[in-house]
Amino acid sequence: MPAPLPPVVVLCGGRGTRAWPLTEDLPKPLLPIGGRPVLGHLLEVYLRQGVRRIVLATGFRADLVEKWAGDLELPPDASVTCVDTGADAGTAERLRACRTELEDTFFATYGDGLGDVDLRALLDRHRAAATSATVTTVPLPSQYGTLDLDADDRVTGFREKPVLPDHWINAGFFVLTAGSLDASPGPDLERDVLPALAMRGELVAHRHAGFWRSVDTQKDLAELEHLAATGATPWLS
């Protein structure tokens, strides 16, 4: 049998302001896709690949996340723990608040991003690099259509919202060591901890070429809802 995978902590405590008014009184990870919360789809990504310990770092409307988690049907050897990390905490602060629930090496992810990331390949990348942290990265999907121009600036073609392969973005789906959270005392993983790790050469990227989508806005939610309506769940392929 394959070795068990480390636990995962899911950051699901933010206010989701970019998806307002849908998130006026509902955490963004509980927004529905195909009649099921985003968070439910995300946990299935981890459970299907062998993760058995899940920690939900809650905050804004923690009561709703805890109620939802309490009604989950899980595999008999799996568990979900909720840790209320405060309504206005930064992402690094939320992870630090969950330390007692985690092992020295653990997965971490955002509660509003879905992708068919191979978790064992991600973990292998982290171990091979021997760094403190690994971040999954994907090519930047442009929100705009682009124009192809020739040397005389004549338009030779159009591309509707292309993927920009020379620009890589943070897709979440991290592997972290407990000590990595001390690289900076700052409150945010993205603004404080990850840049500090990068400066030390302690952050490596895992390139993901498969499906990934973040539920940032109502438009993102509508696109995923359309996929679910057609019976497609590419984040589980």
Protein Blocks (a to p, Z undefined) as FASTA:
>chain_A
ZZddddddddfkbgolmlpcklmmpcfklpceehiafklmmmmmmmmnopabdcdddfeh
klmmmmmmmmpccdfkbccddddebjkbcfklmmmmmmmmpcfbdcdddfkbccdddfkl
mmmmmmmnopabdcdddddddfbdcddddfkopafbdcehiadfkbccdebjiaddfklm
mmpccfbfklmmmmmmmmnopaccdddfbdcdddfbfklmmmmmmmmmnopafklZZ
